[in-house]
Amino acid sequence: MASRKLTPEMVEEATELLLTGVPMDAAAMIFGVSESTMRRTIRHFQMYGRSLWSEYPTLVDDQTAEE
């Protein structure tokens, strides 16, 4: 299950920051979580998408993501 400290919107924003060159530790500090929590949550978000915050997360279908 997802981190209770990070919302889906926060993870999406953190991902955008990382793509612009912000270091992982700085992004974690901005959102008030540890670097390991940020890394884990982003990794799981990439695997499960927004369903990560549901009771039963399901894997994101790679083919759907490509369309």
C-alpha positions as CSV (number, residue, x, y, z in Angstrom):
1,M,0.0,0.0,0.0
2,A,1.1,3.5,-0.7
3,S,2.8,5.9,1.7
4,R,0.2,7.7,3.8
5,K,2.3,10.8,3.6
6,L,2.3,11.2,-0.1
7,T,-0.8,11.7,-2.3
8,P,-0.9,10.7,-6.0
9,E,-0.7,14.4,-6.9
10,M,2.5,14.8,-4.8
11,V,4.1,11.8,-6.4
12,E,3.3,13.1,-9.9
13,E,4.8,16.5,-9.0
14,A,7.9,14.9,-7.5
15,T,8.3,12.8,-10.7
16,E,8.1,16.0,-12.7
17,L,10.7,17.7,-10.5
18,L,13.1,14.7,-10.9
19,L,12.7,14.9,-14.7
20,T,13.8,18.6,-14.5
21,G,17.0,17.6,-12.7
22,V,16.0,18.1,-9.0
23,P,18.0,15.4,-7.0
24,M,16.0,12.7,-5.2
25,D,17.0,13.9,-1.7
26,A,15.9,17.4,-2.5
27,A,12.5,16.2,-3.8
28,A,12.1,14.1,-0.6
29,M,12.9,17.1,1.5
30,I,10.4,19.3,-0.3
31,F,7.6,16.8,0.4
32,G,8.7,16.0,4.0
33,V,9.6,12.3,3.6
34,S,12.8,10.3,3.7
35,E,14.7,9.7,0.4
36,S,14.0,6.0,0.7
37,T,10.3,6.6,1.1
38,M,10.3,8.8,-1.9
39,R,12.2,6.3,-4.0
40,R,10.0,3.4,-2.9
41,T,6.7,5.3,-3.5
42,I,7.8,6.5,-7.0
43,R,8.9,3.0,-7.9
44,H,5.6,1.6,-6.8
45,F,3.6,4.4,-8.5
46,Q,5.3,3.5,-11.8
47,M,4.3,-0.2,-11.3
48,Y,0.7,0.4,-10.0
49,G,-0.3,3.9,-11.0
50,R,-3.0,5.6,-9.0
51,S,-4.4,2.2,-8.0
52,L,-1.5,2.2,-5.5
53,W,-3.8,4.2,-3.2
54,S,-6.6,1.7,-3.5
55,E,-7.3,-1.3,-1.3
56,Y,-6.1,-3.7,-4.0
57,P,-3.5,-2.2,-6.2
58,T,-3.2,-3.6,-9.7
59,L,-0.2,-3.5,-12.1
60,V,-0.3,-0.9,-14.9
61,D,-0.7,-2.5,-18.3
62,D,2.4,-1.4,-20.3
63,Q,0.5,-1.6,-23.6
64,T,-2.1,0.8,-22.3
65,A,0.6,3.2,-21.2
66,E,2.1,3.2,-24.7
67,E,-1.1,4.1,-26.5
